């Protein structure tokens, strides 16, 4: 359980290895309601878990292209701890905690501005479900650029390339990696190319 405040961090899906647990739980539940579909359900679960394993390796490889000193993540709210810890990034800070109902305090923002300057963070990230105002202000005060928008508490809209779990994780990874000085092209698996809409 990550998250610096009193609220538990529900963003387990940030680590693709955790998402395989969701697949296992869904598979077990479906087996109880449709036991006649055992072979198909098992095959689908196995295929999806193989895709998630490949995705996990791809994310690790792509994040590994970011220069080590630039692996600093600053996002709108504390939604990327599982992602960061799984893939070798450091969450330098966020204006608000795990809950998007929080308001950023002036003291928290001032500390974050100082840390962004001190660490020379090249890019900050907006989130699609959080007001961009505070991150935009921090970027203006520090000279860091806005690296793009991440999906933290939702998938992308239909046909966005980020409207599935895999597409969303590819989107977030490509935005983060490319903005922090690494290189992340599309993810390919099983004849499908995922761009994440980037």
MIDOSE-1310 file (N, C-alpha, C; in nm, 2 decimals, decimal comma, always signed):
residues 198
xxxx	+0,09/-0,12/+0,00/+0,00/+0,00/+0,00/+0,09/+0,12/+0,00; +0,08/+0,20/-0,11/+0,16/+0,33/-0,11/+0,06/+0,44/-0,08; +0,11/+0,56/-0,09/+0,03/+0,68/-0,06/+0,08/+0,73/+0,07; +0,12/+0,86/+0,07/+0,17/+0,92/+0,19/+0,07/+0,96/+0,29
xxxx	-0,05/+0,97/+0,25/-0,16/+1,02/+0,35/-0,23/+0,91/+0,41; -0,35/+0,94/+0,46/-0,43/+0,85/+0,53/-0,51/+0,75/+0,44; -0,52/+0,79/+0,31/-0,60/+0,71/+0,22/-0,51/+0,60/+0,16; -0,56/+0,48/+0,15/-0,48/+0,37/+0,08/-0,48/+0,41/-0,07
xxxx	-0,37/+0,36/-0,13/-0,35/+0,39/-0,28/-0,42/+0,28/-0,36; -0,52/+0,31/-0,43/-0,59/+0,21/-0,51/-0,53/+0,18/-0,65; -0,42/+0,25/-0,68/-0,37/+0,24/-0,82/-0,28/+0,13/-0,85; -0,32/+0,01/-0,80/-0,24/-0,11/-0,81/-0,20/-0,14/-0,96
xxxx	-0,29/-0,11/-1,05/-0,28/-0,14/-1,19/-0,16/-0,08/-1,25; -0,10/+0,02/-1,19/+0,02/+0,09/-1,24/+0,13/-0,01/-1,27; +0,13/-0,12/-1,21/+0,23/-0,23/-1,23/+0,16/-0,34/-1,30; +0,20/-0,37/-1,42/+0,13/-0,47/-1,51/+0,13/-0,61/-1,44
xxxx	+0,23/-0,64/-1,35/+0,23/-0,77/-1,28/+0,11/-0,77/-1,19; +0,07/-0,66/-1,13/-0,05/-0,66/-1,04/-0,17/-0,69/-1,12; -0,18/-0,64/-1,24/-0,30/-0,65/-1,32/-0,32/-0,80/-1,36; -0,22/-0,88/-1,36/-0,24/-1,03/-1,38/-0,33/-1,09/-1,27
xxxx	-0,32/-1,03/-1,15/-0,40/-1,08/-1,04/-0,55/-1,05/-1,07; -0,58/-0,94/-1,13/-0,71/-0,90/-1,17/-0,76/-1,01/-1,27; -0,68/-1,04/-1,36/-0,72/-1,14/-1,46/-0,75/-1,28/-1,40; -0,66/-1,32/-1,30/-0,69/-1,44/-1,23/-0,82/-1,44/-1,15
xxxx	-0,85/-1,33/-1,09/-0,98/-1,31/-1,01/-1,10/-1,32/-1,11; -1,09/-1,25/-1,22/-1,20/-1,24/-1,31/-1,22/-1,38/-1,37; -1,11/-1,45/-1,41/-1,11/-1,58/-1,46/-1,18/-1,68/-1,37; -1,14/-1,67/-1,24/-1,21/-1,76/-1,14/-1,36/-1,73/-1,13
xxxx	-1,39/-1,61/-1,13/-1,54/-1,57/-1,12/-1,61/-1,62/-1,24; -1,56/-1,60/-1,36/-1,62/-1,65/-1,48/-1,64/-1,80/-1,48; -1,54/-1,87/-1,43/-1,55/-2,01/-1,43/-1,66/-2,06/-1,34; -1,70/-1,99/-1,24/-1,81/-2,03/-1,15/-1,95/-2,01/-1,22
xxxx	-1,96/-1,91/-1,31/-2,08/-1,88/-1,37/-2,09/-1,94/-1,51; -1,98/-1,98/-1,57/-1,98/-2,04/-1,70/-1,89/-2,16/-1,71; -1,91/-2,26/-1,62/-1,81/-2,38/-1,62/-1,80/-2,45/-1,76; -1,91/-2,44/-1,84/-1,91/-2,50/-1,97/-1,81/-2,44/-2,06
xxxx	-1,76/-2,32/-2,03/-1,66/-2,25/-2,12/-1,52/-2,26/-2,06; -1,49/-2,36/-1,99/-1,36/-2,37/-1,92/-1,24/-2,36/-2,02; -1,25/-2,42/-2,13/-1,13/-2,42/-2,23/-1,11/-2,28/-2,28; -1,22/-2,22/-2,33/-1,21/-2,08/-2,38/-1,17/-1,98/-2,28
xxxx	-1,22/-1,99/-2,16/-1,19/-1,90/-2,05/-1,04/-1,91/-2,02; -0,99/-2,04/-2,01/-0,85/-2,06/-1,97/-0,76/-2,01/-2,08; -0,80/-2,04/-2,20/-0,71/-1,99/-2,32/-0,71/-1,84/-2,32; -0,82/-1,77/-2,30/-0,82/-1,63/-2,30/-0,74/-1,57/-2,19
xxxx	-0,75/-1,63/-2,07/-0,68/-1,58/-1,95/-0,53/-1,60/-1,98; -0,49/-1,71/-2,03/-0,35/-1,74/-2,06/-0,29/-1,64/-2,16; -0,37/-1,62/-2,27/-0,32/-1,53/-2,37/-0,31/-1,38/-2,32; -0,40/-1,34/-2,24/-0,40/-1,20/-2,19/-0,28/-1,19/-2,09
xxxx	-0,26/-1,29/-2,00/-0,15/-1,28/-1,91/-0,01/-1,29/-1,98; +0,00/-1,36/-2,09/+0,12/-1,35/-2,17/+0,14/-1,21/-2,23; +0,03/-1,15/-2,27/+0,04/-1,01/-2,32/+0,09/-0,92/-2,21; +0,03/-0,93/-2,09/+0,07/-0,85/-1,98/+0,21/-0,87/-1,94
xxxx	+0,26/-0,99/-1,95/+0,40/-1,02/-1,92/+0,49/-0,95/-2,02; +0,45/-0,96/-2,15/+0,53/-0,89/-2,25/+0,53/-0,74/-2,23; +0,41/-0,69/-2,20/+0,39/-0,54/-2,17/+0,48/-0,50/-2,06; +0,49/-0,58/-1,95/+0,57/-0,55/-1,83/+0,72/-0,54/-1,88
xxxx	+0,76/-0,63/-1,96/+0,90/-0,63/-2,01/+0,93/-0,50/-2,09; +0,83/-0,47/-2,18/+0,84/-0,36/-2,27/+0,85/-0,23/-2,19; +0,77/-0,21/-2,09/+0,77/-0,09/-2,00/+0,91/-0,08/-1,94; +0,96/-0,19/-1,88/+1,09/-0,19/-1,81/+1,20/-0,14/-1,91
xxxx	+1,19/-0,20/-2,03/+1,29/-0,17/-2,13/+1,29/-0,02/-2,17; +1,17/+0,03/-2,19/+1,15/+0,17/-2,24/+1,19/+0,26/-2,13; +1,15/+0,24/-2,00/+1,19/+0,33/-1,89/+1,34/+0,33/-1,88; +1,40/+0,21/-1,90/+1,55/+0,20/-1,89/+1,62/+0,29/-1,99
xxxx	+1,55/+0,34/-2,09/+1,62/+0,44/-2,19/+1,63/+0,58/-2,13; +1,56/+0,61/-2,03/+1,56/+0,74/-1,97/+1,69/+0,76/-1,90; +1,77/+0,87/-1,92/+1,89/+0,89/-1,84/+1,86/+0,88/-1,69; +1,94/+0,81/-1,61/+1,90/+0,79/-1,47/+1,87/+0,92/-1,39
xxxx	+1,94/+1,02/-1,41/+1,92/+1,15/-1,34/+1,78/+1,21/-1,37; +1,72/+1,17/-1,48/+1,60/+1,23/-1,53/+1,48/+1,14/-1,50; +1,49/+1,04/-1,42/+1,38/+0,94/-1,39/+1,30/+0,99/-1,27; +1,27/+1,12/-1,28/+1,19/+1,19/-1,17/+1,05/+1,22/-1,22
xxxx	+0,95/+1,17/-1,15/+0,81/+1,18/-1,19/+0,73/+1,28/-1,11; +0,68/+1,38/-1,17/+0,59/+1,48/-1,10/+0,46/+1,48/-1,18; +0,35/+1,44/-1,11/+0,22/+1,43/-1,17/+0,12/+1,51/-1,09; +0,00/+1,52/-1,14/-0,11/+1,60/-1,07/-0,15/+1,55/-0,93
xxxx	-0,16/+1,42/-0,92/-0,19/+1,36/-0,79/-0,12/+1,23/-0,77; -0,12/+1,18/-0,65/-0,03/+1,06/-0,61/-0,09/+0,93/-0,67; -0,08/+0,91/-0,80/-0,14/+0,79/-0,86/-0,04/+0,70/-0,93; +0,09/+0,73/-0,92/+0,19/+0,66/-1,00/+0,29/+0,59/-0,91
xxxx	+0,27/+0,57/-0,78/+0,37/+0,50/-0,70/+0,39/+0,36/-0,74; +0,29/+0,28/-0,77/+0,31/+0,15/-0,81/+0,38/+0,14/-0,94; +0,34/+0,22/-1,03/+0,41/+0,23/-1,16/+0,56/+0,27/-1,14; +0,59/+0,37/-1,07/+0,72/+0,42/-1,05/+0,81/+0,31/-0,98
xxxx	+0,76/+0,25/-0,88/+0,84/+0,15/-0,81/+0,86/+0,03/-0,89; +0,77/-0,01/-0,97/+0,78/-0,13/-1,06/+0,88/-0,11/-1,17; +0,89/+0,02/-1,22/+0,97/+0,04/-1,34/+1,09/+0,13/-1,33; +1,12/+0,16/-1,20/+1,25/+0,23/-1,18/+1,25/+0,38/-1,19
xxxx	+1,13/+0,44/-1,16/+1,12/+0,59/-1,15/+1,11/+0,63/-1,01; +1,13/+0,76/-0,98/+1,12/+0,82/-0,85/+1,00/+0,92/-0,86; +0,90/+0,90/-0,77/+0,80/+1,00/-0,77/+0,85/+1,12/-0,68; +0,89/+1,22/-0,75/+0,96/+1,34/-0,67/+0,85/+1,41/-0,59
xxxx	+0,73/+1,41/-0,63/+0,62/+1,47/-0,55/+0,50/+1,50/-0,64; +0,39/+1,53/-0,57/+0,27/+1,56/-0,63/+0,20/+1,67/-0,55; +0,13/+1,76/-0,61/+0,06/+1,87/-0,54/-0,05/+1,82/-0,44; -0,11/+1,70/-0,48/-0,21/+1,65/-0,39/-0,19/+1,50/-0,37
xxxx	-0,25/+1,44/-0,27/-0,23/+1,30/-0,24/-0,30/+1,20/-0,33; -0,34/+1,09/-0,28/-0,41/+0,98/-0,35/-0,55/+1,03/-0,39; -0,62/+1,10/-0,31/-0,75/+1,14/-0,34/-0,76/+1,27/-0,42; -0,83/+1,27/-0,53/-0,84/+1,39/-0,61/-0,94/+1,49/-0,55
xxxx	-1,00/+1,46/-0,44/-1,08/+1,55/-0,37/-1,00/+1,65/-0,29; -0,87/+1,63/-0,27/-0,79/+1,72/-0,19/-0,76/+1,84/-0,27; -0,72/+1,95/-0,20/-0,68/+2,07/-0,26/-0,53/+2,08/-0,23; -0,45/+2,13/-0,32/-0,31/+2,15/-0,30/-0,29/+2,27/-0,21
xxxx	-0,20/+2,25/-0,10/-0,17/+2,36/-0,01/-0,06/+2,45/-0,07; -0,06/+2,57/-0,04/+0,05/+2,66/-0,08/+0,19/+2,61/-0,04; +0,19/+2,56/+0,08/+0,32/+2,50/+0,13/+0,37/+2,38/+0,05; +0,28/+2,29/+0,02/+0,31/+2,17/-0,06/+0,36/+2,21/-0,20
xxxx	+0,29/+2,31/-0,26/+0,33/+2,36/-0,39/+0,46/+2,42/-0,39; +0,49/+2,51/-0,29/+0,62/+2,57/-0,28/+0,73/+2,47/-0,26; +0,71/+2,37/-0,18/+0,81/+2,26/-0,16/+0,84/+2,19/-0,29; +0,73/+2,16/-0,36/+0,74/+2,09/-0,49/+0,82/+2,18/-0,59
xxxx	+0,79/+2,31/-0,60/+0,86/+2,40/-0,69/+1,01/+2,39/-0,66; +1,05/+2,40/-0,53/+1,19/+2,39/-0,49/+1,25/+2,26/-0,53; +1,18/+2,15/-0,51/+1,24/+2,02/-0,55/+1,25/+2,00/-0,70; +1,16/+2,05/-0,78/+1,16/+2,05/-0,92/+1,28/+2,13/-0,97
xxxx	+1,31/+2,24/-0,91/+1,42/+2,33/-0,95/+1,55/+2,25/-0,91; +1,56/+2,21/-0,79/+1,68/+2,14/-0,74/+1,72/+2,02/-0,82; +1,62/+1,94/-0,86/+1,65/+1,82/-0,93/+1,65/+1,84/-1,08; +1,62/+1,96/-1,13/+1,62/+2,00/-1,27/+1,53/+1,90/-1,35
xxxx	+1,41/+1,88/-1,30/+1,31/+1,79/-1,36/+1,28/+1,85/-1,50; +1,30/+1,78/-1,61/+1,27/+1,83/-1,74/+1,12/+1,85/-1,78; +1,04/+1,76/-1,72/+0,90/+1,76/-1,76/+0,81/+1,72/-1,64; +0,69/+1,78/-1,64/+0,58/+1,75/-1,54/+0,47/+1,70/-1,62
xxxx	+0,38/+1,62/-1,56/+0,27/+1,56/-1,63/+0,14/+1,59/-1,57; +0,05/+1,62/-1,66/-0,09/+1,65/-1,63/-0,16/+1,51/-1,62; -0,28/+1,51/-1,57/-0,36/+1,39/-1,57/-0,50/+1,42/-1,62; -0,56/+1,33/-1,70/-0,68/+1,36/-1,77/-0,80/+1,38/-1,68
xxxx	-0,79/+1,34/-1,55/-0,91/+1,35/-1,46/-0,88/+1,45/-1,35; -0,77/+1,53/-1,36/-0,74/+1,62/-1,25/-0,72/+1,76/-1,32; -0,77/+1,86/-1,25/-0,75/+2,00/-1,30/-0,60/+2,03/-1,32; -0,57/+2,08/-1,44/-0,43/+2,10/-1,47/-0,36/+2,23/-1,41
xxxx	-0,44/+2,31/-1,35/-0,40/+2,44/-1,31/-0,27/+2,44/-1,22; -0,26/+2,35/-1,12/-0,15/+2,35/-1,03/-0,02/+2,31/-1,10; -0,03/+2,20/-1,18/+0,09/+2,16/-1,25/+0,14/+2,26/-1,35; +0,04/+2,33/-1,42/+0,08/+2,43/-1,51/+0,15/+2,55/-1,44
xxxx	+0,10/+2,58/-1,32/+0,17/+2,69/-1,24/+0,31/+2,65/-1,20; +0,33/+2,52/-1,15/+0,46/+2,47/-1,12/+0,55/+2,48/-1,24; +0,50/+2,44/-1,35/+0,58/+2,44/-1,47/+0,63/+2,58/-1,51; +0,53/+2,68/-1,49/+0,56/+2,82/-1,52/+0,67/+2,87/-1,43
xxxx	+0,66/+2,83/-1,30/+0,75/+2,88/-1,20/+0,89/+2,82/-1,21; +0,90/+2,70/-1,26/+1,03/+2,63/-1,26/+1,09/+2,62/-1,40; +1,02/+2,65/-1,50/+1,07/+2,63/-1,64/+1,07/+2,49/-1,69; +1,01/+2,40/-1,61/+0,99/+2,26/-1,66/+0,88/+2,27/-1,76
xxxx	+0,88/+2,18/-1,86/+0,78/+2,18/-1,96/+0,67/+2,08/-1,92; +0,55/+2,09/-1,98/+0,45/+2,00/-1,96/+0,48/+1,88/-2,06; +0,50/+1,76/-2,00/+0,54/+1,65/-2,09/+0,42/+1,58/-2,16; +0,30/+1,61/-2,11/+0,18/+1,55/-2,17/+0,08/+1,51/-2,06
xxxx	-0,03/+1,45/-2,10/-0,13/+1,41/-2,01/-0,13/+1,26/-2,00; -0,15/+1,21/-1,87/-0,15/+1,07/-1,84/-0,29/+1,03/-1,79; -0,32/+0,90/-1,81/-0,45/+0,85/-1,76/-0,42/+0,78/-1,63; -0,48/+0,83/-1,52/-0,46/+0,78/-1,39/-0,58/+0,71/-1,33
xxxx	-0,69/+0,77/-1,35/-0,82/+0,71/-1,29/-0,92/+0,68/-1,40; -0,88/+0,67/-1,52/-0,97/+0,63/-1,63/-0,89/+0,58/-1,75; -0,96/+0,52/-1,84/-0,90/+0,48/-1,97/-0,93/+0,60/-2,06; -0,87/+0,59/-2,18/-0,90/+0,69/-2,28/-1,04/+0,67/-2,34
xxxx	-1,09/+0,77/-2,41/-1,22/+0,76/-2,48/-1,21/+0,66/-2,59; -1,32/+0,61/-2,64/-1,32/+0,51/-2,75/-1,24/+0,55/-2,87; -1,16/+0,46/-2,92/-1,08/+0,48/-3,04/-0,96/+0,58/-3,01; -0,92/+0,60/-2,89/-0,81/+0,69/-2,86/-0,68/+0,62/-2,86
xxxx	-0,68/+0,49/-2,86/-0,56/+0,41/-2,85/-0,52/+0,38/-2,71; -0,59/+0,45/-2,61/-0,57/+0,43/-2,47/-0,70/+0,38/-2,40; -0,79/+0,32/-2,48/-0,92/+0,28/-2,43/-0,92/+0,14/-2,38; -0,81/+0,08/-2,37/-0,80/-0,06/-2,30/-0,68/-0,04/-2,20
xxxx	-0,68/-0,14/-2,11/-0,57/-0,14/-2,01/-0,43/-0,13/-2,08; -0,41/-0,22/-2,17/-0,28/-0,23/-2,24/-0,25/-0,09/-2,31; -0,35/-0,04/-2,38/-0,34/+0,08/-2,46/-0,31/+0,20/-2,36; -0,38/+0,20/-2,25/-0,35/+0,31/-2,15/-0,21/+0,30/-2,09
xxxx	-0,16/+0,18/-2,06/-0,03/+0,17/-2,00/+0,08/+0,21/-2,11; +0,05/+0,17/-2,23/+0,14/+0,21/-2,34/+0,14/+0,36/-2,36; +0,02/+0,42/-2,36/+0,01/+0,57/-2,37/+0,10/+0,63/-2,26; +0,07/+0,60/-2,13/+0,14/+0,66/-2,02/+0,29/+0,64/-2,03
xxxx	+0,33/+0,52/-2,07/+0,48/+0,49/-2,08/+0,54/+0,57/-2,19; +0,48/+0,58/-2,30/+0,53/+0,66/-2,41/+0,54/+0,80/-2,38; +0,44/+0,86/-2,32/+0,44/+1,00/-2,28/+0,55/+1,03/-2,18; +0,56/+0,95/-2,07/+0,66/+0,96/-1,97/+0,80/+0,95/-2,03
xxxx	+0,83/+0,84/-2,09/+0,96/+0,81/-2,14/+1,01/+0,91/-2,24; +0,93/+0,95/-2,34/+0,97/+1,04/-2,44/+0,99/+1,18/-2,38; +0,91/+1,22/-2,28/+0,92/+1,35/-2,22/+1,05/+1,36/-2,13; +1,09/+1,25/-2,07/+1,20/+1,25/-1,98/+1,33/+1,21/-2,05
xxxx	+1,33/+1,21/-2,18/+1,46/+1,19/-2,25/+1,49/+1,05/-2,29; +1,40/+0,96/-2,28/+1,42/+0,83/-2,33/+1,35/+0,81/-2,47; +1,34/+0,68/-2,51/+1,28/+0,65/-2,64/+1,18/+0,54/-2,62; +1,05/+0,57/-2,66/+0,95/+0,47/-2,65/+0,86/+0,47/-2,78
xxxx	+0,88/+0,37/-2,86/+0,80/+0,35/-2,98/+0,68/+0,27/-2,94; +0,60/+0,22/-3,03/+0,48/+0,14/-3,00/+0,52/+0,00/-2,94; +0,42/-0,06/-2,87/+0,44/-0,19/-2,81/+0,37/-0,29/-2,91; +0,43/-0,39/-2,95/+0,38/-0,49/-3,04/+0,37/-0,63/-2,97
xxxx	+0,25/-0,69/-2,98/+0,24/-0,83/-2,93/+0,13/-0,90/-3,00; +0,16/-1,02/-3,04/+0,06/-1,11/-3,10/+0,00/-1,05/-3,23; +0,08/-0,98/-3,30/+0,03/-0,92/-3,43/-0,05/-0,79/-3,41; -0,06/-0,74/-3,29/-0,12/-0,61/-3,26/-0,02/-0,51/-3,22
xxxx	-0,03/-0,39/-3,28/+0,06/-0,27/-3,25/-0,02/-0,18/-3,16; +0,03/-0,14/-3,04/-0,03/-0,05/-2,95/+0,05/+0,08/-2,96; -0,01/+0,19/-2,99/+0,06/+0,32/-2,99/+0,02/+0,40/-2,87; -0,09/+0,36/-2,81/-0,14/+0,44/-2,69/-0,20/+0,58/-2,74
xx	-0,22/+0,59/-2,87/-0,27/+0,72/-2,92/-0,16/+0,83/-2,92; -0,04/+0,79/-2,90/+0,07/+0,89/-2,90/+0,14/+0,89/-3,03
